[in-house]
Amino acid sequence: MHHLDWNLIRSFVAVAETGSLSAAARRLAASQPTLGRHVAELEKALGITLFLRGRSGFSLTDNGAALFERAKAVSDHAEAFARLADGTAETVAGTVRIAASEIVAAYVLPPILARFGRQEPDIEIEMVASNQVENLLRRDADLAVRMVEPAQLDLIARKIADLPVVACAAKSYLDRRGRPRELLDLVDHDLVGFDRSDDIIRAFAAMGVEIDRHAFRFRTDNQIVFWEAVRTGNGIGFGQKMLVEAEPLTEIVLPDLTFANLPMWLAMHRDVRTSLRIRRVADFLLEELKCYSAG
């Protein structure tokens, strides 16, 4: 007990927060057997059962719940120590983990990072493509490109730009169905929209047009599937102006139509701001994304 490995506590916290060995393993970049062994070792060392195991995953016992907050504090302190150590590193080699939305991760960052790789071949990049707001405090990522302003106090965030969002469609679709001349014409077209999100519905309402989810002939909440559906001619959708202009198969519909802009931020934890490799990637991304946003 006096020499308890803090990695066991870290694994316990990850399993408690995610509810499964597989999710905890993904968070910690470890294997499921390792996580299972850590939990078993901690239970043996403490002489108590921490989790109830079931088909739905791992749930805390009363003993586990009583220890969780203290264990989380220990884990957080250890993570802060690691961040501070990263922040004092002088090397420009190593790994930098970047979190970004699916669209940005798939279509915007790869060519930018290819250019970066030619300049800094000793820096390895890990990309997390997710629309969830990655938790920089827990080192899910070193840097995050976010479409909302980060709110955590321990983060340093820089506004890159407001990206214009436009109505767009494949040229093949518009050649076949005709090009809308005004906003109300969109209602008579096949539309590509979201399944659960009502962002587009609310954007139409703000312009005085009432629609519901059945106005979208093609619905998906996956951003990549959404863009591919537009690009391949399923109907009129909405996307970043720069992305539409860069794709030869698509064109902007009703260019004078004004949608809300999409803010883009670059964020990092303040403890790693002095890490040369992270700063190198951050500075490069900031300049390149500003160029991207300017068209």
C-alpha positions as CSV (number, residue, x, y, z in Angstrom):
1,M,0.0,0.0,0.0
2,H,2.9,2.4,0.7
3,H,4.4,1.8,-2.7
4,L,1.2,1.7,-4.8
5,D,1.9,2.2,-8.5
6,W,0.1,5.4,-9.6
7,N,-0.6,3.7,-13.0
8,L,-3.0,1.5,-11.2
9,I,-4.9,4.5,-10.0
10,R,-4.8,6.1,-13.4
11,S,-6.3,3.0,-15.0
12,F,-8.9,2.8,-12.2
13,V,-10.0,6.4,-12.9
14,A,-10.1,5.8,-16.7
15,V,-12.3,2.7,-16.4
16,A,-14.6,4.5,-13.9
17,E,-15.1,7.5,-16.2
18,T,-15.5,5.5,-19.4
19,G,-17.4,2.5,-18.0
20,S,-15.4,-0.1,-20.0
21,L,-12.0,-1.5,-20.5
22,S,-12.0,-0.9,-24.2
23,A,-12.9,2.8,-23.9
24,A,-10.3,3.3,-21.1
25,A,-7.7,1.5,-23.2
26,R,-8.3,3.9,-26.1
27,R,-8.0,6.9,-23.8
28,L,-4.8,5.7,-22.3
29,A,-3.3,4.2,-25.5
30,A,-3.0,0.9,-23.7
31,S,-4.4,-2.7,-24.2
32,Q,-7.5,-4.0,-22.6
33,P,-5.6,-6.8,-20.8
34,T,-3.3,-4.3,-19.3
35,L,-6.3,-2.2,-18.0
36,G,-7.9,-5.4,-16.6
37,R,-4.7,-6.4,-14.9
38,H,-4.3,-2.9,-13.3
39,V,-7.9,-3.0,-11.9
40,A,-7.4,-6.5,-10.5
41,E,-4.0,-5.6,-9.0
42,L,-5.5,-2.5,-7.4
43,E,-8.4,-4.4,-6.0
44,K,-6.0,-7.0,-4.6
45,A,-3.8,-4.4,-3.0
46,L,-6.8,-2.6,-1.4
47,G,-8.6,-5.8,-0.5
48,I,-11.9,-4.5,-1.9
49,T,-14.0,-4.8,-5.0
50,L,-14.0,-1.6,-7.0
51,F,-16.3,-2.5,-9.9
52,L,-19.4,-4.6,-10.7
53,R,-18.8,-6.3,-14.0
54,G,-21.7,-6.8,-16.3
55,R,-22.8,-6.9,-19.9
56,S,-23.2,-3.1,-19.9
57,G,-19.7,-2.6,-18.7
58,F,-18.0,-1.6,-15.4
59,S,-19.9,0.2,-12.7
60,L,-18.5,1.4,-9.4
61,T,-19.3,-0.4,-6.2
62,D,-20.0,1.7,-3.1
63,N,-16.3,1.2,-2.1
64,G,-15.2,2.2,-5.6
65,A,-17.4,5.3,-5.6
66,A,-16.0,6.3,-2.2
67,L,-12.4,6.1,-3.5
68,F,-13.1,7.6,-7.0
69,E,-12.8,11.3,-6.2
70,R,-9.6,10.9,-4.3
71,A,-8.2,8.7,-7.0
72,K,-9.2,11.2,-9.6
73,A,-7.4,14.0,-7.7
74,V,-4.2,11.8,-7.7
75,S,-4.6,11.1,-11.4
76,D,-5.1,14.8,-12.2
77,H,-2.0,15.8,-10.2
78,A,0.0,13.1,-12.1
79,E,-1.3,14.4,-15.4
80,A,-0.4,18.0,-14.4
81,F,3.1,16.8,-13.5
82,A,3.4,15.1,-17.0
83,R,2.2,18.2,-18.7
84,L,4.7,20.4,-16.9
85,A,7.5,18.0,-17.8
86,D,6.4,18.1,-21.4
87,G,6.4,21.9,-21.2
88,T,10.0,22.0,-20.1
89,A,11.3,19.6,-22.8
90,E,13.8,21.1,-25.2
91,T,13.6,18.6,-28.0
92,V,11.8,19.2,-31.3
93,A,11.4,15.5,-31.9
94,G,8.5,13.3,-30.6
95,T,4.8,13.0,-30.9
96,V,2.1,15.8,-31.0
97,R,-1.5,14.7,-30.8
98,I,-4.1,16.9,-32.5
99,A,-7.8,16.8,-32.1
100,A,-10.1,18.3,-34.8
101,S,-13.6,17.9,-36.2
102,E,-14.1,15.2,-38.7
103,I,-14.2,17.6,-41.7
104,V,-11.1,19.5,-40.6
105,A,-9.2,16.3,-39.7
106,A,-10.1,14.6,-43.0
107,Y,-10.0,17.5,-45.6
108,V,-8.2,20.5,-44.1
109,L,-5.3,19.3,-42.0
110,P,-3.7,16.5,-44.0
111,P,-2.2,18.7,-46.8
112,I,-1.1,21.2,-44.1
113,L,0.6,18.5,-42.1
114,A,2.2,17.1,-45.2
115,R,4.0,20.4,-45.6
116,F,4.8,20.5,-41.9
117,G,6.3,17.0,-42.2
118,R,8.8,18.2,-44.8
119,Q,10.0,20.9,-42.5
120,E,10.0,18.8,-39.3
121,P,10.5,15.2,-40.1
122,D,11.3,14.2,-36.5
123,I,7.9,15.3,-35.2
124,E,5.3,12.6,-35.4
125,I,1.6,13.5,-35.6
126,E,-1.4,11.7,-34.1
127,M,-4.8,12.8,-35.3
128,V,-8.0,12.5,-33.4
129,A,-11.0,13.0,-35.7
130,S,-13.9,13.7,-33.5
131,N,-16.7,16.2,-33.2
132,Q,-16.6,15.8,-29.4
133,V,-14.7,18.6,-27.5
134,E,-11.5,16.8,-26.6
135,N,-10.4,17.3,-23.0
136,L,-7.0,18.9,-23.2
137,L,-6.8,18.9,-19.4
138,R,-6.6,15.1,-19.5
139,R,-4.2,14.9,-22.4
140,D,-6.6,13.5,-24.9
141,A,-4.7,15.8,-27.2
142,D,-1.9,18.3,-27.1
143,L,-3.6,20.7,-29.5
144,A,-7.2,21.0,-30.6
145,V,-8.7,22.8,-33.5
146,R,-12.2,23.6,-32.3
147,M,-15.3,25.2,-33.8
148,V,-16.4,26.6,-30.4
149,E,-14.5,28.9,-28.1
150,P,-12.8,26.8,-25.4
151,A,-14.1,27.6,-21.9
152,Q,-11.6,25.8,-19.6
153,L,-9.5,28.3,-17.6
154,D,-6.3,26.2,-17.9
155,L,-6.3,26.4,-21.7
156,I,-4.7,28.9,-24.1
157,A,-6.8,29.5,-27.1
158,R,-6.3,31.7,-30.2
159,K,-9.0,32.7,-32.6
160,I,-8.0,31.7,-36.1
161,A,-11.0,33.0,-38.1
162,D,-14.7,32.9,-38.7
163,L,-15.3,30.5,-41.6
164,P,-18.1,31.4,-43.9
165,V,-20.7,28.7,-44.4
166,V,-22.4,28.5,-47.8
167,A,-25.1,26.5,-49.6
168,C,-23.5,24.1,-52.1
169,A,-24.1,21.2,-54.3
170,A,-22.5,19.0,-56.9
171,K,-22.4,20.6,-60.4
172,S,-23.9,17.3,-61.7
173,Y,-26.9,17.7,-59.4
174,L,-27.4,21.3,-60.4
175,D,-27.1,20.5,-64.1
176,R,-29.8,17.9,-63.6
177,R,-32.2,19.8,-61.3
178,G,-31.5,23.4,-62.1
179,R,-29.9,26.2,-60.0
180,P,-32.0,27.9,-57.3
181,R,-32.5,31.6,-57.8
182,E,-33.7,32.5,-54.4
183,L,-34.0,31.1,-50.8
184,L,-37.5,29.6,-51.2
185,D,-36.3,27.6,-54.2
186,L,-34.2,25.4,-51.9
187,V,-37.4,23.9,-50.4
188,D,-38.2,22.4,-53.8
189,H,-34.8,20.8,-54.1
190,D,-33.3,17.6,-52.6
191,L,-31.6,18.7,-49.4
192,V,-28.8,17.1,-47.5
193,G,-29.1,17.7,-43.7
194,F,-28.4,16.4,-40.2
195,D,-30.2,13.5,-38.6
196,R,-30.3,14.5,-34.9
197,S,-28.9,18.0,-35.0
198,D,-31.3,20.9,-35.7
199,D,-28.6,23.4,-36.7
200,I,-29.7,23.7,-40.3
201,I,-33.4,23.8,-39.4
202,R,-32.7,26.7,-37.0
203,A,-30.6,28.5,-39.7
204,F,-33.6,28.3,-42.1
205,A,-35.9,29.5,-39.4
206,A,-33.6,32.5,-38.8
207,M,-34.1,33.4,-42.5
208,G,-37.9,33.1,-42.2
209,V,-38.3,29.6,-43.7
210,E,-39.9,26.9,-41.6
211,I,-38.7,23.3,-42.4
212,D,-38.4,20.1,-40.5
213,R,-36.1,17.1,-40.7
214,H,-38.2,15.5,-43.5
215,A,-37.1,18.4,-45.8
216,F,-33.8,16.6,-46.0
217,R,-33.9,13.7,-48.4
218,F,-30.5,12.6,-47.2
219,R,-29.7,12.8,-43.4
220,T,-26.6,12.0,-41.5
221,D,-24.8,13.3,-38.4
222,N,-21.4,12.2,-39.7
223,Q,-19.6,15.2,-41.2
224,I,-17.6,13.2,-43.7
225,V,-20.6,11.3,-44.9
226,F,-22.5,14.6,-45.2
227,W,-19.8,16.2,-47.4
228,E,-19.5,13.1,-49.6
229,A,-23.3,13.1,-50.0
230,V,-23.2,16.7,-51.2
231,R,-20.1,16.1,-53.4
232,T,-21.6,13.1,-55.2
233,G,-24.9,14.7,-56.1
234,N,-27.4,13.7,-53.4
235,G,-28.7,17.3,-53.1
236,I,-28.0,20.8,-51.8
237,G,-26.1,21.0,-48.5
238,F,-24.1,23.4,-46.5
239,G,-20.3,23.6,-45.9
240,Q,-17.3,25.7,-45.4
241,K,-16.8,28.1,-48.3
242,M,-13.1,27.2,-48.7
243,L,-13.9,23.5,-48.9
244,V,-16.5,24.0,-51.6
245,E,-14.2,26.3,-53.7
246,A,-11.4,23.7,-53.5
247,E,-13.6,20.9,-54.7
248,P,-13.9,20.9,-58.6
249,L,-17.1,18.8,-58.4
250,T,-19.1,21.3,-56.4
251,E,-20.2,24.9,-56.6
252,I,-21.7,27.5,-54.3
253,V,-25.5,27.9,-54.5
254,L,-27.0,31.4,-54.0
255,P,-23.7,33.1,-53.2
256,D,-25.4,36.1,-51.7
257,L,-27.2,33.9,-49.1
258,T,-25.8,34.6,-45.6
259,F,-25.4,31.8,-43.1
260,A,-23.8,32.1,-39.6
261,N,-20.1,31.9,-39.7
262,L,-18.2,29.0,-38.1
263,P,-15.6,30.1,-35.6
264,M,-12.2,28.3,-35.6
265,W,-10.0,28.2,-32.6
266,L,-6.6,26.6,-31.8
267,A,-6.2,25.6,-28.2
268,M,-3.6,24.0,-26.0
269,H,-3.1,23.5,-22.2
270,R,-1.0,26.3,-20.7
271,D,1.4,23.7,-19.1
272,V,2.8,22.7,-22.5
273,R,3.1,26.1,-24.0
274,T,6.9,26.0,-23.7
275,S,7.3,22.6,-25.3
276,L,9.2,23.3,-28.5
277,R,7.7,20.5,-30.5
278,I,4.1,21.5,-29.5
279,R,4.8,25.2,-30.1
280,R,6.3,24.4,-33.5
281,V,3.2,22.5,-34.6
282,A,0.9,25.1,-33.1
283,D,2.6,28.1,-34.8
284,F,2.6,26.3,-38.1
285,L,-1.1,25.3,-37.8
286,L,-2.0,28.9,-36.8
287,E,-0.4,30.4,-39.9
288,E,-1.6,27.7,-42.3
289,L,-5.2,27.8,-41.1
290,K,-5.3,31.5,-41.4
291,C,-4.2,31.1,-45.0
292,Y,-6.9,28.5,-45.5
293,S,-9.6,30.7,-44.0
294,A,-8.6,33.6,-46.2
295,G,-9.1,31.4,-49.3
